[in-house]
Amino acid sequence: MGLSEINGKFVRDFEFFLKTEKNWNLLPEKD
């Protein structure tokens, strides 16, 4: 696996995390 492939996967995972984080912030707070 090339460095650019790893970097691309990281970027996609990070973008997904940001979207998920935004969705979680819309939900009521949980412990």
C-alpha positions as CSV (number, residue, x, y, z in Angstrom):
1,M,0.0,0.0,0.0
2,G,1.4,3.4,-1.0
3,L,1.6,6.4,1.2
4,S,-0.9,8.3,-0.9
5,E,-3.4,5.4,-0.5
6,I,-3.0,5.4,3.3
7,N,-3.3,9.2,3.3
8,G,-6.5,9.0,1.2
9,K,-8.0,6.4,3.5
10,F,-7.2,8.6,6.5
11,V,-8.8,11.6,4.9
12,R,-12.0,9.7,4.1
13,D,-12.1,8.3,7.6
14,F,-11.6,11.7,9.1
15,E,-14.2,13.3,6.9
16,F,-16.6,10.5,7.9
17,F,-15.7,11.1,11.6
18,L,-16.5,14.8,11.2
19,K,-19.9,14.1,9.6
20,T,-20.6,11.5,12.3
21,E,-19.5,13.9,15.0
22,K,-21.9,16.6,13.7
23,N,-24.8,14.0,13.7
24,W,-24.0,13.1,17.3
25,N,-24.1,16.7,18.3
26,L,-27.6,16.9,17.0
27,L,-28.7,14.1,19.4
28,P,-29.5,14.6,23.1
29,E,-26.4,14.3,25.3
30,K,-25.7,10.8,26.6
31,D,-23.2,9.5,29.2
